[in-house]
Amino acid sequence: MRRSQPERRRSILVLLLLLLLWSICLGVGLAQATEPRSPGTIAQSTVPANNPPASTPANVGTTNSDAIGTVDVVPQRFQQGQTLYLENCATCHIGIPPAVMPTQTWRQLIQDSEHYGVTIQPVGVPEVQILWQYLREYSRPLAEGESTPYRIQSSRIFATLHPRVKFTEKVNLNSCVSCHPGAGAYDFRRLTAEWQNAP
């Protein structure tokens, strides 16, 4: 039994509509996986709450602000991302807080195997997604019309985080230790004596 011409056209139309709907859903899903979201819209990580990362930095996730070495309190759902960041980025150089550079800089850095003149092994999947959730949550997007900085001294956000500091030399990762003696251990709360009680 053969279908009539209108039934055949209807079947093709339904098939095309389903294909279009599937393409839109796939596109939205990919966009959410690669584009930064506005603050407060990140879904919970897929890391189970009862399975903490093996090498969580000391004092991370506690509620006593004096015991927190990093700048931000990192809730359980982002601790594995922070651990991946420290394991992949803070083993060759000082790991700076994600807030120092814009979200767009971090997105580019974790995808590029060419890293400031050195070829590195990119973080694999799914680890890169967990790492990205942490970096995206704790960094800020670029201002409109601002170009993506790849050096600390070029970051508007870095300058904003250091409003009273007058830098006499070019800022680099090693500069951090001069004011943040615990920077090598990802502790940016402890300051040198000259900045300890600065207004």
N, C-alpha and C positions, 0 to 999 in steps of 0.2 A: 504494500500500500504506500503510495507516494504522497508526500505532503503537498499541499497546495502552495502556490506562489506567496500569498500573504502570510501563511504559517512559517514558511522558510525565512521570509524577511523579518518577521517578528523574532524568530530564534536567533538570527544573526544580530539583530538590534539588542536583544537581551545579553548575548554573549559579549558584544562590544561594551555595553554599560557595565557589566561585571568586570571586564578587563580594565576599564577606566577607573572604577572604584578601587580595585586591587592596586593599581598603580599609584593612586592618590594616597592610600593607606601606607604603602611602602615608602613613598616619598616623605610623608610626614614622620614616619618612624625613623628614617635615616637622618632627617633634619634634626630631630630631637637628640639623636645619638652624637651628632657632630657639632651642633650649634650651642653656644652658651645660653642658658635660660636666665630669666630675671631672678633676682634673689627671692628665696622663699618658695620656688616652684619645683625644686629638685625632689624627686621621689626618694623614698628610703632605699638605701643600698641593698643589694641582694645578699650581703654578708649576714649570716645568722647572728643575732644578738648574743647568743650563748657561746659563740666561737670567736674569741678575741684573737687578733693577730699575734703571731709568735714573738715578734720583736717590737712591741709597742714601746715608743720612747718613754722614759721615766716621767711620771707625773702628768701624762697626757690624759685628759678626760676627767680629772678630779675637779671638785667644786671649790676648793680652797685656792683663791687667786694668788696667794703667796707661793703656793707649791707648783704653779703652772709655769713651766719654762718657756713654752712657745707663746706667741702673741695671742692667739685665739684658743679658747677652750674647744677641743675637738671631740664631739660626741662619738659614741661607739660606732655609729654607721659610717663615719668617715675615717676612723682610725686605721683601717687596713690601707686606705688610699694614702694616708700620711706615711705609713710604714713603707709602702712601695716607693713613695717619693724619696724618702730618706735613703732607702737601699739603692735606688737607681740614680739619684742626683747628688746626694750628700756624701758619697763615698769618695769622689774625686775632688770635690771642692765644697765649700760651705754651702749648706742648703739654706737658701733665703726663704722667709715666709712668703707664701703665694701672694699675699696682699701687696708686695713690693712691685710686682709687675702686672700688667693688664692681662685679662683672661685671654685675649687674642695672642699675646706673646706665648703664654703657656701652651695653648693649643698647637701653635706652630712648633715649639720646641720638642714636645713629646712625639710629634709625627716625623721629625726630620732626623735622618741618620748623620747629617753633617752638623756637628755641634761646635761652633766657634773654632773651626779649623781642624777638628778631630772627627774621625769617623767613629761613630758609636753604634752599638747594637740597639735598635729600637725596642721599646718595651712591647712584649707580645700581647695578643688578645687572649683572654679577657682582662688581663692585668691593666692594660692601658685604659680601659673603661673605668675601672675602679680608681686608678690614679687620676683620671680626668675629672671624675665626680668631686674628688677632694680639691683639686686645683681650681675648678670652676666655682665651687662653693666659697672658697676663701680668697678669691681674687676679684677684681672689679673690672667691668668693661671699659673700653676706651671711651673718651669723650667724643662727641660728634666732630668729625673733621681732623681728629688727632691721628698721627701715623703710629704704626706699631713699633715700640722701642725694643731693642734687643740688648741694650746695655743699661745697667742700673742708673748711671748718671743721666741717661736720656728719658727715664721714666718720670712722668709728671706725678705719678702716685708716690714714688719714692720721695720726691721733694716735698709732697704734702705730708708724708709721715714724719718728716724731719724739719719742721718749720723754723726752729731756732738754731739749726746747725749750719754754720758757714764752712763749707768744704774748701780747703786751701789747695787740695790736690785732686786729681781725677779719681772718682769713686770706682772701686772694683770690689770683688768679693772679699779680698783680704782686708779692705778698709773697715769692714764691719767689726772685726775683732778689736780695733782701737777704742771703740766705745761700748761694744757688747762683748765682754771677755768670755762669755759662755756660748758665743755664736757657733763655735766648732761642735758643740753638743746640742745645737738647735735651740738654745736658750737666749732669747732676745729681750727678756724682761730685766735681767741683771745688767746694770750699767756700771761704767767706771765711776770713780769717786767724783770727778768733775761734773758728771751728768746726773748723779744719784738723786740729788735734791733740786734739780733744775726746775724752775717754774714752767 
